[in-house]
Amino acid sequence: MSRTTDRIRTILPTSGRTAVGATVATGLLTGLASAPDRVGRLFRRRFPTVAVTGMTGVGKTQLANRLARRTGGEDVADVGSAVMERRTRRSARLKGFRFLVVPGDNAATRLGALDEVFHDEPVDGVIHVVANGYATPRRTAGTTGAATATREELLAAELEDWTITAHRIASMAVRRERPVWLVIAVTKADLYADDLDEVVRYYSPGSGSPFAARLDELRALAGGAKLSVDVLPVSSQGGDRSSAISAKKASAMVDALAARLAQLSGHV
């Protein structure tokens, strides 16, 4: 037995040595127990969760696919998924986003998904997708044939959908210590390419439009300092001969949205 060991035993009585051993063991156990939490926080910083919300037919899944760099063959063809879809964007620097696409149909699955992303496991940010009244109409359950709706009806439905989502965002924001960010993604920009500035203004805070009025109410409820708002036009499609937006410009719009998400998440 070494002299060092003898000295420790001389200095510390048996009860002291037992206490030191217990303290070391407790420290090790605490470190091991907290390791998953630390790993979880690190993963969340590198891959924050983003809720993608909006009414049926505005192109949420298509946009999430573009952001996640999915190929066209993986796109979901049917309008209006009834379940929450998940997409992940990864970069070479081991950073990215986890997108949770909330069903747009006003059903129990949608309400459950809204509860999950805004209450049960609150997301880090929100992309709310709108389409300037150009959402693809969906048939009423049990009916056949093509669905029809006027642009005014679609704008009214979009506003009603936003009201429901805005209340959930406000409820989440007031419970959070750090600010929540929101991006209004105005999709199908190729259908109104000549009016982009006017359309972006319609969805921007303080513009006086019906949508902006609801957005201003949300900021008042959540607290202006706790909620940042961006409005960006996006075209998930483009490049067709008849399209007013080229494939290159459409890709640039999606890239601009991804770059803004990276800024808001602290990745750059």
N, C-alpha and C positions, 0 to 999 in steps of 0.2 A: 504494500500500500504506500502511495506517495506521501511526502511530507505535506504537500498542498492539501490533500484530502484530510490528513490528520488535523491541519490547522482549521479547515472549515468545520470539522466536527467539534473541535475545541471551542471555536467562537460561537457556533450555533448549537444549542441543545437539540435534543431529538425533536421536540415540538416545533422548534424554529425551522429545522430542516424539512419537516413535514409540511409546514405552512408555505415555505418557498416552493417546494415541489408542487403543492396544490395550485399556487399562484401561476407557476409556469404552465401547468397542465390546462388551467382555466384560460390562460392567454392563448395557448395553441388551439383549444377548442373554439374559442371566440373567433380567432382568425379564420379557422376553417369554416365556421358557420357563416361568417360574413363574406367569405369569398364569392359565393354565388351572387350575392347582392352587388358586390363591386363589379363583377363580370357583367351582370345584367345592366348596371348603370353605364358601363363602358360601351356595351353593345347598343344601348338605346341612344347614346350620344352619336355613335357612328351610323346607326340605322334608325333614325327617328320614325315613328309611325305617323302616317298622314291619312286622314279620312277623306275620301272622295265622295262628295254628296251631290245631290241634284235630282230633279224629276226624271222619270222614265223618258228615254229617247233623246237626251241631250248629248250623248256620246261619252259617258263616264268611263265605261270599260275600254272604249277605243283610245281615249286619252291616256288611261293608266297603262295600256299596252305600249303606247308610244313612249311614255316616260320610262317604262321598264325595258324598252328596246326589244319588245317581242316582235316576231315576224308576222306578216299578214296572215299566214296560214294558221296562226294560233289565235286569231281574233275570234270573238264570239259573234256569230252572225245574227242571232235572234235579239230582238230589242226587248229589254226589260228582264234582267236576270232576277230570279226570286230569292237568291241567296247572296250572302256577302262574298265577294271575290277578293282574292289576295294576290298582289303582285309585288315583286322586289326589284329594285334598281341597285346594281352593284357597280363600283368603279374599281380601277386598278389600285387605288389607294385604300382599299378596304373600307370604303364609306359608301353610303347610299341611303335608300328610303324603303320603308315597308308601306305599301299602299293598301288600304282597306276600302274597297268599293262598295258603298252602301246601296242596297237595292232601292230603286226609285219608285217601284209600285207601292201604293199605300196599303200594305198588308202587314200581318203580324210579324213576318220575317223582317220587314223593314224597320218596324218599331223596335224589335229586339236588337237589330244591328245598330240602330241609333243609340240605344241604351248602352251597348257594349263600347262603342267608340267615344261616347261623351260622358259616361258615368262609371261603368264597371272598370274599364282600363282606358282612362282618358288619353287621347292621342296628343301628339306634339304640335300638330298643325292641321289645317283644313283646306282642301281645294273644293270650292263649291262651283259646280259646273252649270252654266246657263247657256242658252242658245239663241237669244234675241227673238224668240217666238218661232224658231225653226226646228223645234224638237220633232222627232219622228212620232206621229200619233200612234197610240197603241189601242188595239181593239179591246172592247169590253169583254170580260171573261165569258166564254160560252158563245160568242158570236163569230161569224166567218166573214171573209171579204176584207178589203182594204179599209183601214181606219181613216177617218177624215176629221179635221178640226181646223178652224180658222186661226190665223196668226194671233188675233186678239184673244181667242180662247186659250191658246197655248201660253201667251204672256200672262194671262190671269192665273192659269194653273201653275206656272213657274213662280209667280209671286206668292201663291198659297203655299207651295212647297217650301220656299225660302223662309216664310214665316215660322213654319214648324221647326226647320233646322236652326234658324237664328235663336230661338228660345233655348235649344239644347246647347248651342255654343255659349250663350250668355251664362247659363247655369254652370257650365264647366269653367269658364273664365273667372268667375267670382270665387271659385274654390281654389284656384291656382295661385301660387306665390309668384311665379315667373309669367311674363306676358305670353299670350297665345297669338299665333299669327294665322291670318286668313287670306287666301288668294281666290278672287273671283275669276274663274277661267271662262272667258266668253268664246265658246266653241263654234264650229261651222262658219268660221270667218270668211271662207271662200264664197259663201252665199251673199255676202254684203260687203265685199272688199272695198267698195268705194265709200262706204259710210263707217269705216272702223272707228274713227275719232269720235263721231257722234254716238256710236253704240257704246264705246268704252265710257264716255261721259255719262250715259244713261245709268250705268251700273256703278258709278263712282260716288263715294260719300259727298254729300253737300250739293249734288247736282239738281235736286228738287224733283227728280222723277219718283214714281211710286216705289220702285225698288230701292232707290237711294234713301227714301224716307224710312223704310224698314231697316236699312243698314245703319242709318243715323240713330234709330231707336236702340239697335243692338249695341252700338258703341256707348250710348248713354247708360244702358243697363250694365254692361260689362266694365265700363270705365275706359275712357279713351287711351289711357296709358297702358292698359292691360291687353289691348287688342290692336294689332297692326293689320292694315287692310291694303292689299294690292289688287289691281284690276289689269288682267293681261288677255289680249286676244290670242286665240289658238285655232289652228286648223289641223285636225288629225288626218285630213285627206288633202290632196292637192297634186297637181301634176298632169291631170287629165287635160285633153285638148280644150275641153269646154270649161275648165276650171279657171277662175279669176286669180288664183294664187298658184304659183309654181310649186313643184315638189321641194325645191331648194328653200323657198321662202317658208313653206309649211314646216319643214324641218327646223328652220331657224327660229320659228315661233315656239316650237316645243323645246328647243334648246334654251331659249330665253327663259321659259318657265322653269326648266330644270335648274338653270343658273340662279334664278331668284330663290328657289327652294334651298339650294346650297347656302346662299347668303343668310337666309332666315334661320337655318339650322346650325349656323356657325361652322360649316365645313370649309369655308374660305374666309 
